[in-house]
Amino acid sequence: MKKNLFFILILFFSLISTQCIQLKEGLLINGKLSSPLVVENFEGCNVGDSVAPKGTEVVTLKGLQHESDGWGISQGDSAANKWIVSIAGEGYKSGKSLKYDWDNKNEVWLDSSIWFWNPQIWKGAEEFRFWIQSKKQYKFDLAITIQTRKGKQVTFSATTPRVGGDNKWKEVKTLLKKFSIPDWYITEQGDPGIRSIPKTPVVVAMGISPVWHSSGECLIDQLSYGKASVKEIPIKMKKQKSWTNVDSFVCYYGSGAIAEMSQFDVAIVEGRSQNAENIKKLRDSGTWVVSYVTIGEEDKLSKGDGKGPGGYASYYMDSDMDGKPDKNENWASYYVNAGSPLWQDKIINGRVKNIIEKMGADGIFMDTVDTVEIYKDTEPGMVSLIANIRKKYPNIKIVQNRGFSVLKKTLPYIDGLMYEDFSIHYNWEDDSYDFADKSKLISTGIFATKINELRKKKNIQVFDLGYADLSQKDLIQFCYDRGWEYDFIPYVASIMLDEVYPKYTPHSKRGVKKYTGEGGSAEVQGDLTKLEDMKKFPDVKQKIDKGNFALYLNKATVKADSSFQDYDIIHVIDGYTNDSRLEWNVSAWASLELPVEHWVEIDLPTPKKVKKVVVYWALDSGKYYTSKEVKVQYFFQGYWKDLGVIKTDGQGNVHKSVLNIKNPEVGRQFRFFQPSGQGSQSRPDLMWIAEIELY
């Protein structure tokens, strides 16, 4: 679960003039065309990083709308001598940003964030509130700048709950006491000498913006302040459960929300968004606190010892030898070799030490362990890093995120495992949440039983994290119910992990599917009746070769470790190779997509000496899915023995692979074995084959 640091844009205002108009409590923004807001007398007011010039005209806002796609700074049309209070925006797409009609004279395209400021107002404010109307649900990043007694201006931030979604006006309220300064702010800006909002703050600026990942239109109305009307959630004080008895958890990367998280037994937090005081409060409430640390990637490039690619640290990977550290383009982070002594020292004596000894957390949540599935040769180093963390901190709680391929080796050192997207998932392409499809449920169920078999050796906790919108109650309940059936501890959040969702109660029986999965064994036998489907394609010629021992017409049979939904293993020996006229599920076979070993076994009617093997790879959307490694084996005296290995770069550059066996053997059973994670480059957990031939 790679996190995003979506912190709010911080603006500092240094020369705020007292000549600005005193705005009244109540209506500051109005998205209704019938009653536009008129802001007068901006002369001398500080706008962004400039001061509005003399003679600035009156500005009229009509029909405030926005489409959010980023952050940055943008201002009014200075050429037209017109200014608005402050607008922030960056990275917006053409035609998909804020559109303002200023007095029906000019159009200015802006984006995202609106700031208001003026000294002498908002004194004694206890609550920040506004109204929104939108078709989609939004969360808002809020910021306020307060004037300290020493004249210094400090910006605090908070995030609202998710609201909207039904195109009706809804009021949003946030207590100002909830605003805080996270540790990352102090690290970057220095200690401002103040950590919490004063009882009677002098608020000189207000900022509001939908979170960066939001999209769609939204009307904002009546940005205002007032006396507190929101009831604060009390911190739930409880006796801390033993780790083996915890049955609820929350995963939240935002700041604050201590009372909300105290409702759970375990809290996985982003330490840089919290502070030591908050973590202590949460621990004192009886909640275990585990803090995020990435151990297989680094967010920003570091010079380190300067001996690595591009003159950076020697622990960065450079698999393509281009002289640059390998980059994870999805998250803009950089892959590392976890076995590097330099990296291990940075993690153990730097980041982990800070989390445990300075922040006071109970343990760590290790992300990006699955880097080893991209760089297989770093696996021993990753295991040693986790072992060394345990050696230095024998009593902390260690939770591993994914990294299933090394789980057997890391099991002695960890106390918990995170399994994301077990039952429900987020679609990055269309920004939606949905149920996992049937094949995914079967495959994750099978893999869950394998995890639970390992738990017999050491009973670690498994945390099941799903993603859904807060309004999708059926999706959330399904995640809780299914996770509970596998003896997992479920929780559902937004994809950005920036909101604490309420805790649901599972309606299912705990552990009922712990060892059975969704329906028994995944092993499948080729079904000859499926060959009837080939009659739909009379123009496609079947390759009938009496010399091909593997062909079903020569009485061979076939089975596999599993089959993806609507595929059948019989099609790898049916005599049909890739043909664009065939339907996708009869032109090839695919295994379940799981980070485990996959195999195809062909049984011959009589023993044969096999000298050559041909594998035709599956074709999909113009691309061949070539496995990186497949071992060809034969069964002898109760064991599978290697005859040779088929290797490719996994890029799909060939449509078939031919292996001439140097030392052929006689046998009846031949197996094609793909090690875990050795599928194609784009889908490493899948084995996808069109046809197999034995000669």
N, C-alpha and C positions, 0 to 999 in steps of 0.2 A: 504494500500500500504506500506508494510513493506520495508524499504530501506535497501540497502547494503552499507556499508562503504568500498569502494573498493579502498582506497587510495594507492598511489604508494609507492613502496619500497624506503625507504630513506637510502642512503649510505653516510657516512661521511669519508672523506679521510684526514688523518693527516700528513702523512710523504711522500708527493709526491716529488720524486727526479727530479732535473733538468737535470739528465743524460739521461732521456728517449728521444727517437728519436722525432724529430719535424715532426709530420704528416702534410701533405700538405692539403690545402683546396680542397675539391672535394671528390673523391672516398675514402671512408673509409671501406665500406662493399660492397661486390659484391656477389650476389646470382647466377651469371651466371658461369657455369662450364668452359666456354671458357676463362675467364679472372679472375683467382683467385687473391685474395688479399694476399700480402706477408707483414707481419709485422715483422720488424727486431729490434734487440737490445732492449730487454725488461729488460736487466740486471739493477737492482736497481729500477725498476718501482714498484710502489705500486699496488698490485693485490688483490682486495677484502680486506681482513684484514691481508694480508701477503705481504711480499716483495719477488719478484722473485729472486731465488738464482743465484749466479754467474754461468756462463756457460750455461744459458738458451738457448735452441736451437731456431732456426728460426721456426716460425709457419706459415703454409699455410692453409688458409680457402678455402674450395671448396663447392659450392652448399649449401649456407645457407638456412635452412628450419626450421620451428618450428611448434609445436602443443602446444598451451598454456593451462595450467590447474592449475595455481597457482603461488605462490610467494616463495621466499626464497633465499638462497645463495648457489652457487655451483661454483667450480673453475675447472681449468684445471687438467690434469693428472700429479700431482706432482711426482708420482712415476717414471713417464717417463721423468721427468724434463722438462715438457712442460707447458706453460701457455698461456692462452688467456686473453685479456684485462680484462674482467669481465663478468661473466654469472650469472644470478639469476634464481632460480627455486625451486619449492617445490610442493609436492603433485601430481607430474606427474604420469601418469599411465604407467605401463611397456609397452615398445614398442611404446609409443605415445608421444615421446618427441623429443627434438632437437638431430639430429645426425650429428656429425662433423667427417669428415675424415681428420685427421691431417697428412699431408704429406704422405698419404696412408700407414701410419704405425700403427696408433692407432684409435680406435673408442671410443668416449666418449659420453654418453647420458646426455644431459642437457635440460634445459627448460626455456622458457619465455623471459628473459630480458637480454639485452646486454648493457654494460657500456663501455665508452671510456673516458680516462682522460689523461691529459698531461698539465703541466703548460706552460705558454708562448704562447699558441695558443688560437684561437677563441677570440682574443681581438677585441672589437668593433663589435662583431656579432649582427646582428639585426633580423635574421631570421634563423630558424632551418628547414631543409627540407630533405626529403628522398623519395625514390621510393618504391612502393610495387607492388607485383603481387599475386593475390589470387583468388580463386573460390568463397570465401565467403567475405562478407563485414566485415571490422575490424575498431575498434577505437584503438588508441594507447595512452597509458600513457607515457608522456615524463617527464624527470627530468633533471635539470642542476644544477651543483654545482658551485657557483661563489666565488671568493676570494674577501673579503672586504678589505678596506684600512687598517683596523686594523689587518689583517692577519687571520681573522676568515672565515671559509668556511660555507656557507649557501646553502641549497638545496631548489629550487623552483620547482613547478610542474604545468603541464597543460595537457589537454586532447585534442586530435585532433578530427576533424569531422570524421564521418564514411566514409571509402573509400574502393575501391576494389569491388569485386563481379562479375567481368566479365572476370577474368583471363588475363587482359591486364595490362601493366605497367602504373601506375598512380603516379604522383608526389603529395606529401603532404607537405604543407607549414604551419608553425606556427610562428607568431611573438613572439619574446622573451619577449616583453613587456606584453604579455598575461600571462606569468608565474607569479604565486603568491604564497604567504605563507598563507594557511588557518588558521583560529583561532585554530583548533584542534592541529596544529603543534606547535603553540606558547604555548598552554596549556601543551603539553607533553614535548617539548624541551626547553622551556623558550624563552623569547623575544630576538631575535638575534640583535635587534637594527636597523633592516632594514626591510622594508615592501614591497618594490617594486624593480624591476630590475633597476639597474643604467643605465644611457644613454650609457655608454661605459663599459659594464661588462667584467671582466676577468673570462671567463668561463673555469674552470679547469676540468670539467667532464660533460659528456652527457650520458643520459640513455634513452633507448627506449624499450617499451614492449607493446604487445597487451593487452587490458584489460582482467582481469582475467576470465571473462565469455566467452571469445572467444574460438573457437575450429576450427580445420582444418588447412591445410597447408598454409603457406604464405612465399613468397620470399621477402627479403628486400635488397635494393640496394642503393648505393650512399648517405649514411648518411653524410650530409655536412652542412655548415653554409654560410652565405653571407649577402649582403645588403638586406634590406627589399624590397620585390616585391608584398607582399600581401596588398590589400587595406583594411584598418581598417574600420569596420562598425561603423558609428557614432551613438551616443546615440540619440534616438528619443525623443525630448522634446515636451511635449503636456500638455494640461490642463487635470487634473485628472477628470475622470468621476465620477458621484455619484455611489455608490455601486449598486444601483438598475438598473443602466443603463450600467454596464460593459457587454461586449459581446465577450471578448477573454481572455484566460488565458494560462499560461505556467507553467509546473511543471518540475523543474530542481534541482538536488541534487549535481551538481558539483560546482566547484569554478569559479569565474569570470563570463564571458559572460553577462555583464551588458548591453552592447549595444544590444545584441540579445534579451534579455528579455524585454528591453524597448519598443519593438514593440508591446507588449501585455498590456492589461488593468490591469491584475492581475498576479502576479508571486508567485508561491508556491515554497519556497526554503528550503534547509537544512542549517540552520544557522551556523552549525559548519564548513561548507565548505566555507562560505562567511565571511566577516568581517563588522564591523559597517560602515566603509567608503563606501564599495560597496552597502550596503543596503541604505545608504543615497543618493548615486548617483541614484539608481534605483527609490527611492521615489521622488527625485527631478525631475525625468523625467516625473512624472505623473502616474507612475505605483503603484498600491497597492501591498505591500509586506507582505506576510503571511508566517511564518516560522514553520517548522516541529517540533512537539513534540509528543512523544509516551506516552500515559496515561494509557494503559491497560497492558503494558509489559515493562520490563527493559532489556536493552542490556547486561549489565554486573551485576553479583551478587554484592550486597552491604551488608556489615555487619550491617549497621543501628543500631538498638537497640539490635541486637543479640538475640532476643526473638522468632525468626521464625524458620522454618525447617532448620536443619543443622547448627544452630547457626548464621543464617543470619537474615536479617531484618524481622520483624513480618508481613510485608505486602505481603510476597510471598505466593502463593497458594501451598498446598500440599494435593491434593484430594486423592491420593492413599496411604497417610499416611506412606510413606517410609522414612520420615525424611529428604527429599531433596526437594528443591523448584521445582515445576512443570516447565518443559522446553518445549518451542516451538521448536521442532526439525528442522522445516523448516528454521527457522531464527536464531537458537541458542540464543534465548532470553528467558526471564522468566516471567510467568504470575503473575500478582499482583491483590490484592484486592483494587480496586480504592476507596473504602470507608474508608480505613485505614487512621486515622488522620496523621500518620507518612508519608504516601505516598502523601496525599493531601498537606501537608506542603512542601514536597520536590518538587512537581510539581508547586504549586502556588507561593511559596516564593523563589523557586530556579529556575527552568527551564523557567517558563513563565515570571517571573520577569526579568530574563536575556535577554530573547527575546525582551520584550517590552521596558524595561528601559535602558538596556545596549546596545543592538544591534540596537534598534530604529525601529523595525518592526511595521507594522500597525496591526498585529494580529497573530494568531496561527492557524496551521493546525493540528488537533488532530487525531493521528493515533491510531490503536488498540482499538478503542471503542468497536469493536465486540468481545472482550474478554468476554463480558457479555453473549454472545450466547453459550459459553462453560461452564461458571460458572453463572448459572441463578441467584443464590442468591446474586451475587455482583451487580446486576442491580441497586438497590436503591443507592448504593455507587457511581456508575459511574455517575448517574444523579446528585447526590449531588456535585460531584467533578466539573462537568461542570457548575452547578449553582453557585458554589463558585468562580470559575474562573471569571464568568460574574459579580458576586457581587464585586470582588476586582477591576476588569478592565471593567467598564460598557461601555466604548467607543471603545474598540478594536473590530476587526473583528474576529469571531470564525467560522472556517470551520471544519465540522465533516466528517471524512472518514468512510463511511459505518455505521455499528452499527444500521442497519435498525430496529431491534427489539425494540430499545429504542427511536426511532425518534419522536414519538408522545410526549414523556416526555421531550426530550431535545430541541424540536422545539422552545420554548420560549427564549432559551439562545443562539441560534446559528444564524449565518448570511449566512451560506452556507453549502452544502453537496457535498461530492465527491462520484461519482458512477463510479467505475472502471469496465472495461470489459463489457460495456453496449452493444456494437455492434460488437467489434472485440476483439481478445484475444491472449495471448501468451501461447504456449504449452511448459511447462518445460521439458517434457520427450524428445522431439526431437528438442528443440531449434528452434521453428518456430512460425510464426505469421499467423493467419487466420481469416476468417469471423466466427462469431458465427453461429451455425446451426439453422435450422428453428425453432425447439422447443425452443431454447434459445432466439431467437428473439421474439417469441410470449410471453414467460414468462417474459422477461425483459420489454417488451412493456406494459404488464398488470401491472407489478409492478411500472413502470414509471407513469402510470395514477393514481395509489394510492398515489404516492409521490406528484403528481401535485394537487390532491384533498386536501392534507394536506397544500400545499402552498397557498390555498385560505385563510387559517387562518393566515399565516405569509409568505410573499413572499420572501423566501430565494432563493439564487442563487444555481443552481445545476451544478456542474462541471463534465463533462463527459470525463473521461480519458481512452483512448484506447492505445493499444500497436501495433506497426508495424515497419518494417524496412523502412528506409527512401526512399528506392527505390520502395516500394509498394504503388504507388500513388493511385491505385484504392481502396485499403484497407483504406488508410487515408481519401480519399474523401468520402467514404461510412460512415465512423465514423462521419465526420463533418456533412454530410447531414442528417443522421438519428438522431443524437443528437439534431440538430437544429429543427427537426420536433416535438420533445417533449419539446421544449423550454428549452433545456439544452445548456450549453456553452461547446463546444467540443474542445479537444486538443489531439494530438497523439504524443507519445514519444517512445523511446526504453525502453525495460523492466527495464534497470538499471537507467533510468532517468538521464543519464550522458551526454546528448547532447540536445541542443535547436534546435528543428525542426522548419522549417519555418511555418508561419501561413497560413492556407488554407481558402478560402472563401466558405461557404456552398452554394450549388446550389438548395437547397430545400426551401420551405416556412416555416417560423418560426412558431412553435406551432400548425401545422396542425393536429398532432396526440396527442396533449397534454392531452386530456381526452378520446380519443377513442381507443388508442393502435393500434395494428396491425389488428384489425378486430372485435371489440365489446366485449361482455361478454365472460368470460372463462368458465362459467358453462356448463357442458356437461351432456347429457342424454344417458343412455345405449342404444346401437343400436343392436337390435335383429338380424339384417342381418349379423352382424359380427360373429354370431355363425355358419354361413355356413363354416367358416374357419376350424372348428373343424372336418369336414368330411375328412380333409387331414390326420387325425390321427386315423384311425379306431381301432388301437390296444390299444389306451388309453381309459380306462373305465371311464364313467361318473358316479358320485356318485348321484344316484337318491334316495332322502329321502323325503317321504311325510310329515314327521314331521318337516322338515326344512322350516320354513315360508319364508326364504329369497330366496329360489331357484326360478329361473325364471319360471320353469315348474309349480310352484305353484302360478303363476300369479303375482309374485312380480316384481316391477320395481326399477330402481336404477338411481341415478344421483350423480355428484360430483362437487366439486368446479372447477376442471380443469382436463386435461389429458395430459400427456407427449406425444410427437410426436409418432404416430403409435400405441398407446395404446387405448383401449376402456374400459370404466367402466363396461360394461355388463359382463366382465369376472370375476368379484368378486361374481357373483351369478349364474354362468353357470354350477356348479356342478363338475368342474375340479380343483383339487388342484395341487400342484407342481408335475410335471412329466418331467423328463429329455428329454423325446421324443417330448414334445411340443415346439413350437417355443416361443421365449422370449416374444413376444407381445401378445400371446394368453394364456399364462400360468398365467398371472397376469395383474394388472393395476398399473399405476404410475401417480401421480399428476405432475403438473409442479414443477420444482425445484426452489421454491421461499421462501424467509424468511417471510412467512405469514401463517395464519391458513389454514389447509386443512381439508376437510371433505368428507364423503361418506354418502348419504341418501338413505335408502331403504324404499319404500312405499309398504305396504301390501294391498291386495284387501279388506280385512275385518279386524277389530280390533282383536288383539291377545295379550294374556298375555305372555310376553317373560321372561323365567326364566333362560335361559343360552345362552351365546354368545360364538362363536368360531371364531377366526381370524387366518387364515393361512397366514404366511408372505411370501413375494416373495423371490424366490431363484435365485441368479445370480452368476455364476462362483464359485459354491460350497459354497456360503455364503448366509445366511438368513438376510434380512434387517428388523430387528425388531424395531418398533418405541419405543421410550422411554416412551411415554405417549399417550394414546388415551382414550378420555372420551366417554362412551356409554350413549346416551341421547334418550329421547322420547319427542314427541311434544304434549304439553298439554296447552289448552286455550291460544294459541298464543305465547307460549314460549317453548324453549328447556330446559328440566329439566334432571339433571344427574341421571342415574341409577347405575353407578359404573365407575371405572377407571381401564384400563389395563395398567400395567407398566412393563417395562423390563430394562435391563442395556444397551440396544442398541447395544450390541456386537454380536448379531446374534447367540446366543447359543441355541435357541429353534426354532422349525419350526412352532409352533402354540401357541396361548395363549387362555386360557379358563377362562371366567368370569361367575361365578354363582351369579346371582343377588339376594341379600338378601331380598329386598322388591320389587318384580316384579309388574309391572304396565301394564295395558291394553292400547294398542295404535296401530295406523296404520302406523305412521311414526317414524322410528328409525334412529338415526344419530351417526356416528363414527367420533369424532372431535379430530384432532391432533393440539395442540397449536403450535404457531410459534417456529421453531427450535427444535421440539421434535421428529424428525424422528430418524433414526439410528445414531450411533456414527459417522460413516464415511460420511453419507449424511443427515445431520439433517434437511435440507429444503425440503426433499422429503418424500411423503407418498407412500409406495410400498406394495401392498397387493395382495395375490393370490386368496383368497376366504373368504367369510363371511357367517356364518351360524347362524340362530336364532331358538331357540327351546323354 
